[in-house]
Amino acid sequence: MEKFGKSQPVKRVEDVRFLKGQGRYVDDIAPQGALQMVVFRSSVAHAVIKAFDTHEARRVPGVHMVATGADLERAGIRYAMNASTVTNRDGTGGAAPKRPILTTDKMRFVGEPLAFVVADSLQAARDAIELIDLDYDELPSHLEQAPGGTAIHAEAPDNRAFDWEIGDEASTKAAFDAAAHIVELDVDDNRIIVNSMEPRGAFAEWDGTRLHVGFGGQGVWGLKGELAACFGLDAEDVRVTNPDVGGGFGMKGMNYPEYFMVAHAARTLGRPVRWISERTEAMLTDNGGRDLSHRAALAFDGNYKITGYRIDTVCNLGAYNSNFAQHIQTNLFARVLMGTYDVQTIYARCQGFFTNTTQIDAYRGAGRPEAIYLLERMIDRAARELDIDPWDLRNKNFIAPAQFPYKTVTGETYDVGEFTRVMSRAQDFGSVASFAERRATSAQAGKLRGLGICYYIESILGDPSEHVQVDFNEDGTATIYVGTQSNGQGHETVFAQFLSDQTGIPADKISFVQGDSDRIAAGGGTGGSRSVTVQTNVTLTAVAEIVGAFSAFLADHSGMPVNDVSFDDERFRVAGTNLTPTMLEVAEMARDAGRDDILSFKAKDQIPGRSYPNGCHIAEVEIDTETGVTEVVRYTVVDDFGNLINPVLAEGQVHGGVVQGIGQAVTERVVYDSEGQLLTATFMDYAMPRAADVPMVDFDFEPVPSTSNPMGMKGCGEAGTVGALAAVANAVQDAVWDRGIRQVDMPFTPHRMWDLLNTPVAAE
């Protein structure tokens, strides 16, 4: 058996309880009798707070607490939400205004928390909220990704949060000056609202000495540290748990003010307190994604080799820096800025701006989908303008297999890659050769059909180290404790299956524990597609320790040298004896011998390097010229994920990512009015992709095992979204190109497409 596992398409064991409605989410497990919290939020996008009157709200029967930002300050809580900043072009740091738990001076976006009420019931809390009297002077709203307007923060008087760059501006200019061909394009990347199936929620309880906060998130240790800092507690006096989590997508990877509110209320009242977001509340306050615009250019020599790449980006941060926001369109974007192409001359500048809108932060892919979307739109445009086949243009510029390991111009070291091989497989699998026939059939039905390509690569992010614990239990089972956190990916199946593959312990005898800071020493949580590579790597370390300890025990037990003991991934064998115990049987022998010291194993390890999943997406769209309705009618993906534990789960991850990409490209549109009011704050106004919007996804693997981890794996959680955006957009551009339409931007909603098709095109 290979050390990377058996690659078996095992069905997800957790789905049984999920499909039966037996999942245990935050709102299911909040303590009985917990008080209910409701948050009083800003109804305007920008205003100076003059006066706050909560007296009538405090008198509502059943109300136990009404707290404003001033009340928190009187209680000694002046904590600011955590956020990191980038270094500007001039060497200074990005603007870092304080984001309080409850604002006291200004309202900066619709939905910003101003106060909260804790009561016996939701109705009592809502009644009290209605009685809070707020007096304010409204200010003009700033909504543009541009300098100017009324300052949202004193730290950024022109509303510019940062001005960042990477690359060599002078050498890039020289490359463009010497270019045989230059292709330029403006590209918008529209804002989305994440809309996880389970809204954010949290509960808190305080026993007089220890604080416990349960919340729906993507890891527990970040919040644990922030809660300890906020309330002046020792870390061991804070417990944080994640139960089942109904979707995260990056949006639940950081902390929010409500988690600190429930904690403060529970500590103050000595009663458990719970909060769950309503859907419109979530749409107003959850961190959004994307929302940036580019002016980009590619330089080519006479043989159509790319000689330079130049990008000028502006991005929207919303009203505050969220936790990772300044890094998303800068450092994380740069990880795959040049994609799979052999180019060493680039210059990119990115400016981030504060606006009177909800914060922007990580959304499935976090910077990498944005970078690949721009690059693959540029490659498609270059192929059209230079009149070269788009497949040939990509092949001509791919990094060749002999060039690996390949250090990119932005500092990544790609370990392996066979991009031409993967793309050729996609061409065959997607029946590209017969596309002209399908286009002719669509034309007979009065529809425009287009084919779009995207070749993506992703850089796996997050802490390269991880923790694991494996316990052998008295009932003859084992338990694996992991530092990652599932929010829908199937970790309960994957990590039990992997441990089973490496130890021979039946998977149904392995229980799985995650998301509890009391039961797991430390961990990196889940994000950046890191989980499978880091968690399996450290599990291999733990298995090696188990095998070593059990081998020594068996040698001592049998009176044989330890070198005569071997393990074949299913049984131990002791040379010269008939001993062939399984791992569980050795554990039972050790327990009977009083060797409890070898029945629990903790390990920490770090992968040698990041992995780089890559692949080819091919989308085909049909556009109804009479209605503007754009449908994705055919979709093909061939991915290189290296070695796989469970192909079925990997395919499911890609399906979900593709759907989210199609959603952003075709249906999802965030609209703010001129005063900063969100006009798309319900599912009546914000169109999530439905089953009818998504075709069957034809999916295949073309693995090139990674050399950066012992399993040869490459993460897959975000890959579907990274590839989907440009594939769909390029297909739409292909469909309308012969009509003289040269600029298409997501989302391709019916109204936008109808308007585009019916607007006269200027002669070229």
Secondary structure, 3 states (H helix, E strand, C coil): CCCCCCCCCCCCCCHHHHHCCCCCCHHHHCCCCCEEEEEEECCCCCEEEEEEECHHHHCCCCEEEEEEHHHHHHCCCCCECCCCCCECCCCCECCCCCCECCCCCEECCCCCEEEEEEECCHHHHHHHHHCCEEEEEECCCCCCCCCCCCCCECCECCCEEEEEEEECHHHHHHHHHCCCEEEEEEEEECCECCCCCCCCEEEEEECCCCEEEEECCCCCHHHHHHHHHHHCCCHHHEEEECCCCCCCCCCCCCCCHHHHHHHHHHHHHCCCEEEECCHHHHHHHCCEECCEEEEEEEEECCCCCEEEEEEEEEEEEECCCCCCHHHHHHHHHHHCCCCCECCCCEEEEEEEEECCCCCECCCCCCCHHHHHHHHHHHHHHHHHHHCCCHHHHHHHHECCHHHCCEECCCCCEECCCCHHHHHHHHHHHCCHHHHHHHHHHHHHCCEEEEEEEEEEECCCCCCCEEEEEEEECCCCCEEEEECCCCCCCCHHHHHHHHHHHHHCCCHHHEEEECCECCCCCCCCCCCCCCHHHHHHHHHHHHHHHHHHHHHHHHHHHHCCCHHHEEECCCEEEECCCCCCCEHHHHHHHHHHCCCHHHCEEEEEEECCCCCCCEEEEEEEEEEECCCCCEEEEEEEEEEECECCCCHHHHHHHHHHHHHHHHHHHHHCCCCECCCCCECCCCCCCCCCCCHHHCCCEEEEECCCCCCCCCCCECCCCCHHHHHHHHHHHHHHHHHHHCCCCCCCCCCCCHHHHHHHHCCCCCCC
